[in-house]
Amino acid sequence: MSDPQSPKRRGRSASEKTQLTRDDWLDAAAGEVAAGGFSQLRVLTLSKKLGVTRGSFYWHFRDHEDLVVSFLDRWRDRRLHELQYWKPQGGDVETELRQILELLLTDASRNIRRLQVELAVRDYARRNDYAAGLVAEVDGARIRQNCTLFERLSRDPQRIEDLSLLLYVATIGSQVVLTGRKGEEDTIKRIEDLMARIVLGEMGTD
């Protein structure tokens, strides 16, 4: 972070200093990313939406690149943190699988902006190595967590990994299809049931 007496810091008023936080800027950035991807993420646009000068931005970030990296880091940290909410607890595998699917599909289908941000991050990762590394880290952690569930059903490491990957890809695809749809509770439940039966059926043939 630059010296408190730097020209950039002097451009920020006392009222702005008390009203905005780093997360306020990142939350505003999330809205822009969700609406139009990373190409829409501009400091001037964010400043206008937040009702402050650009000097406020430089209180928290060195430059536009620092904003993007900070945004991606927060996305990664939050995605890894949320894994604890659907971590297998060692109970009945089918019950836990259905609970996980309900959380990932039913709950996620209500959060449109979250999915929009995730898709934007994945799109950005196709042309940005740093973003690609974070996406790979999140994907790997999610798939490994699936593995901890299926390890109780099979002793074949390759089968466990394959089914964990299949479940993950199917879950992401289902979220894309289901997010934002109204009155589709029966469809969501049907997809949850199909995914559970397919995965458990495959593991049962071990």
C-alpha positions as CSV (number, residue, x, y, z in Angstrom):
1,M,0.0,0.0,0.0
2,S,1.4,3.5,-0.9
3,D,2.4,6.2,1.6
4,P,-0.5,8.0,3.3
5,Q,0.7,11.3,2.0
6,S,0.8,10.2,-1.7
7,P,-1.1,12.3,-4.2
8,K,-3.5,9.4,-4.8
9,R,-4.4,9.1,-1.1
10,R,-4.8,12.9,-0.7
11,G,-7.5,12.7,-3.4
12,R,-9.9,10.8,-1.1
13,S,-12.1,12.8,1.3
14,A,-12.6,12.0,5.0
15,S,-16.2,11.2,4.4
16,E,-15.3,8.7,1.7
17,K,-12.7,7.2,4.0
18,T,-15.3,6.3,6.6
19,Q,-18.1,5.3,4.3
20,L,-16.4,2.8,1.9
21,T,-14.3,-0.3,2.5
22,R,-12.3,-2.5,0.2
23,D,-15.2,-5.0,0.2
24,D,-17.6,-2.2,-0.9
25,W,-15.5,-1.7,-4.0
26,L,-15.2,-5.5,-4.6
27,D,-19.0,-5.9,-4.1
28,A,-19.5,-3.1,-6.7
29,A,-17.0,-4.8,-9.0
30,A,-19.0,-8.1,-8.7
31,G,-22.1,-6.3,-10.0
32,E,-20.2,-5.1,-13.0
33,V,-18.5,-8.5,-13.7
34,A,-21.9,-10.2,-13.3
35,A,-23.5,-7.8,-15.8
36,G,-20.9,-7.7,-18.5
37,G,-17.7,-9.6,-17.6
38,F,-14.3,-8.3,-16.8
39,S,-14.2,-6.0,-19.8
40,Q,-16.9,-3.9,-18.0
41,L,-14.8,-3.5,-14.9
42,R,-13.7,0.2,-15.0
43,V,-12.5,2.4,-12.1
44,L,-14.5,5.4,-13.3
45,T,-17.7,3.5,-13.7
46,L,-17.3,2.0,-10.2
47,S,-16.6,5.5,-8.8
48,K,-19.7,6.9,-10.3
49,K,-21.9,4.1,-9.1
50,L,-20.5,4.4,-5.6
51,G,-20.8,8.2,-5.7
52,V,-17.2,8.9,-4.9
53,T,-14.1,10.2,-6.6
54,R,-11.4,8.0,-8.1
55,G,-9.2,9.1,-5.3
56,S,-11.3,6.8,-3.1
57,F,-10.4,3.8,-5.3
58,Y,-6.6,4.4,-4.8
59,W,-7.0,4.3,-1.1
60,H,-7.6,0.6,-1.4
61,F,-6.1,-0.5,-4.7
62,R,-2.8,0.4,-6.5
63,D,-4.4,0.2,-9.9
64,H,-6.9,-1.6,-12.1
65,E,-4.8,-4.7,-12.1
66,D,-4.7,-4.8,-8.3
67,L,-8.5,-4.6,-8.3
68,V,-8.9,-7.5,-10.7
69,V,-6.4,-9.7,-8.8
70,S,-8.1,-8.8,-5.5
71,F,-11.5,-9.6,-7.0
72,L,-10.2,-13.0,-8.2
73,D,-8.5,-13.8,-4.9
74,R,-11.7,-13.0,-3.0
75,W,-13.7,-15.2,-5.4
76,R,-11.3,-18.1,-4.8
77,D,-11.3,-17.7,-1.0
78,R,-15.0,-17.6,-0.8
79,R,-15.5,-20.6,-3.0
80,L,-13.0,-22.6,-1.0
81,H,-14.6,-21.5,2.3
82,E,-18.1,-22.5,1.3
83,L,-16.9,-26.1,0.8
84,Q,-17.3,-26.6,4.5
85,Y,-21.1,-26.2,4.2
86,W,-21.4,-29.3,2.0
87,K,-18.5,-31.4,3.4
88,P,-19.4,-35.1,3.8
89,Q,-19.7,-35.9,7.5
90,G,-19.3,-39.7,7.4
91,G,-22.9,-40.7,7.5
92,D,-25.1,-42.6,5.1
93,V,-23.6,-42.0,1.6
94,E,-27.0,-41.7,-0.2
95,T,-28.4,-39.4,2.4
96,E,-25.4,-37.1,2.3
97,L,-25.3,-37.1,-1.5
98,R,-28.9,-36.0,-1.8
99,Q,-28.3,-33.3,0.9
100,I,-25.3,-32.0,-1.1
101,L,-27.2,-32.0,-4.4
102,E,-30.1,-30.1,-2.7
103,L,-27.7,-27.5,-1.5
104,L,-25.8,-27.2,-4.7
105,L,-28.9,-27.2,-7.0
106,T,-31.9,-25.9,-5.1
107,D,-30.1,-23.2,-3.1
108,A,-27.7,-22.2,-5.9
109,S,-30.6,-21.9,-8.4
110,R,-31.8,-18.9,-6.4
111,N,-28.6,-16.9,-6.7
112,I,-28.4,-15.6,-10.2
113,R,-25.5,-13.1,-9.6
114,R,-23.3,-15.8,-8.0
115,L,-23.6,-17.9,-11.1
116,Q,-23.0,-14.9,-13.4
117,V,-19.8,-14.1,-11.6
118,E,-18.6,-17.7,-11.7
119,L,-19.2,-17.9,-15.4
120,A,-17.5,-14.6,-16.0
121,V,-14.5,-15.7,-14.0
122,R,-14.3,-18.9,-16.0
123,D,-14.6,-17.0,-19.2
124,Y,-11.8,-14.6,-18.1
125,A,-9.7,-17.6,-17.2
126,R,-9.6,-18.6,-20.8
127,R,-7.3,-15.7,-21.6
128,N,-5.7,-14.9,-18.2
129,D,-3.2,-17.3,-16.6
130,Y,-3.7,-16.0,-13.1
131,A,-7.5,-16.5,-13.3
132,A,-7.0,-19.9,-14.8
133,G,-4.8,-21.0,-11.9
134,L,-7.5,-19.9,-9.4
135,V,-10.2,-21.7,-11.3
136,A,-8.1,-24.9,-11.4
137,E,-7.6,-24.6,-7.7
138,V,-11.3,-24.2,-7.0
139,D,-12.2,-27.1,-9.3
140,G,-9.6,-29.3,-7.8
141,A,-10.9,-28.7,-4.3
142,R,-14.5,-29.3,-5.2
143,I,-13.7,-32.6,-7.0
144,R,-11.5,-33.8,-4.1
145,Q,-14.4,-33.1,-1.7
146,N,-16.6,-35.3,-3.9
147,C,-13.9,-38.0,-3.7
148,T,-14.1,-38.1,0.1
149,L,-17.8,-39.1,-0.3
150,F,-17.2,-41.8,-2.9
151,E,-14.2,-43.3,-1.1
152,R,-16.7,-45.0,1.2
153,L,-18.2,-46.8,-1.7
154,S,-15.3,-47.9,-3.9
155,R,-11.7,-49.0,-3.5
156,D,-10.8,-48.1,-7.1
157,P,-9.1,-44.6,-7.2
158,Q,-9.7,-44.1,-10.9
159,R,-13.4,-44.8,-10.6
160,I,-13.7,-42.5,-7.5
161,E,-12.0,-39.7,-9.4
162,D,-14.1,-40.3,-12.6
163,L,-17.4,-40.3,-10.7
164,S,-16.4,-37.2,-8.7
165,L,-15.5,-35.4,-11.8
166,L,-18.8,-36.5,-13.5
167,L,-20.8,-35.3,-10.5
168,Y,-19.0,-32.0,-10.5
169,V,-19.5,-31.3,-14.2
170,A,-23.1,-32.4,-14.0
171,T,-23.7,-30.1,-11.0
172,I,-22.2,-27.0,-12.7
173,G,-24.2,-27.7,-15.8
174,S,-27.4,-28.1,-13.8
175,Q,-26.8,-24.8,-12.1
176,V,-26.4,-23.1,-15.4
177,V,-29.7,-24.6,-16.6
178,L,-31.7,-24.1,-13.4
179,T,-30.5,-20.8,-12.0
180,G,-33.2,-18.1,-12.2
181,R,-36.0,-20.3,-13.3
182,K,-39.3,-19.8,-11.3
183,G,-41.6,-22.6,-10.3
184,E,-39.2,-25.3,-11.3
185,E,-39.0,-27.1,-7.9
186,D,-40.2,-30.4,-9.3
187,T,-37.7,-30.2,-12.1
188,I,-34.9,-29.4,-9.7
189,K,-35.9,-32.4,-7.5
190,R,-36.1,-34.6,-10.5
191,I,-32.6,-33.7,-11.6
192,E,-31.3,-34.2,-8.1
193,D,-32.8,-37.7,-8.0
194,L,-31.5,-38.6,-11.5
195,M,-28.0,-37.5,-10.6
196,A,-28.0,-39.4,-7.3
197,R,-29.4,-42.6,-8.9
198,I,-26.8,-42.5,-11.7
199,V,-23.9,-41.9,-9.4
200,L,-24.9,-44.4,-6.8
201,G,-25.8,-47.0,-9.5
202,E,-22.3,-46.6,-11.0
203,M,-20.6,-47.0,-7.7
204,G,-22.8,-49.9,-6.8
205,T,-21.4,-51.9,-9.7
206,D,-17.9,-52.0,-8.2
